[in-house]
Amino acid sequence: MKRFFALVLTIVMVFCITACGKDTDIRGTYEGGSSAAPSTTPEKGSFSVGSVNANKYVNKFAGISCELGSDWTFMTDEQIKQNNETALGQLGGDYAELIQNADTFTDMMATHKNETDTLNITFEKLKGVNALMSEERYIESSIDSLKDAFASMGFSNLKTDSGKVNFAGKERHYLDVSGTYSGIAMYERMIVMKCDNYMVLITACTWQTNTCQDVLNKFSAA
């Protein structure tokens, strides 16, 4: 079952890379349907990565925090660093500069004691015209690539759904993906938040029983 954890992390990275790594028609896709370009002002101060203290994660830039129970374990800062350096193909050097220049990076990962359910946060930097992309359009442009990625990894009975849900005190867009792997049901909910020129993906993945929203309900505003 531990293999499932690695599979889901890979899927999340694929989602980030494919969502904006192609030409996208952004006309009429600004937040709220406005014809004016959205503000590029961060919701909470200037860019910064999150931090974990005891069993609480806080990211002031994204304006969110999450406190998990003793049945969850956060990856350490060093483990996150190693994961990002490996994914970005750069070991050693100035880590802060690496993150500032990265197209995508992981900010937080946590695993339930059952070793299958996971929670992670990934940032994707939006460049060029994609910086004007809304959360809703980001999801729309990613669904097909995401389903293809799941299918290529052996998932079947794939279904997707999207909409809005209350997250950390605000209404946010979400993308649901469900399917089966080796006969076991998998459920994933991704909350998509736009902060300055980043898309922030908060992803809960559970197996056998869909408790993704229960996990996401642990978030609050920071």
PEBELJO-V385035 format. One record per backbone hydrogen bond with DSSP energy under -1.0 kcal/mol. NH is the residue of the N-H (numbers start at 0). CO is the residue of the C=O. Records with the same first field share a line. If there is no record, write none. Layout:
# PEBELJO-V385035
NH->CO + CO
This chain:
# PEBELJO-V385035
3->0
5->1
6->2
7->3
8->4
9->5
10->6
11->7
12->8
13->9
14->10
15->11
16->12
17->13
18->14
28->25
32->29
33->30
43->60
50->57
52->55
55->52
56->65
57->50
58->63
62->58
63->58
64->219
65->56
66->217
67->54
71->68
72->110
74->108
79->75
80->76
81->77
82->78
83->79
84->80
85->81
86->82
87->83
89->84
97->93
98->94
99->95
100->96
104->122
106->120
107->120
109->118
110->72
111->116
112->70
114->111
117->204
118->109
119->202
120->107
121->200
122->104
123->198
124->102
125->196
129->126
130->127
131->128
132->129
137->133
138->134
139->135
140->136
141->138
142->138
145->141
146->142
147->143
148->144
149->145
150->146
151->147
153->150
154->149
155->179
158->177
160->175
162->173
164->171
166->169
169->166
171->164
173->162
174->189
175->160
176->187
177->158
178->185
179->155
180->183
183->180
185->178
186->205
187->176
188->203
189->174
190->201
191->172
192->199
194->197
197->194
198->123
199->192
200->121
201->190
202->119
203->188
204->117
205->186
207->184
208->206
210->208
214->210
215->211
216->212
217->214
218->215
219->64
221->62
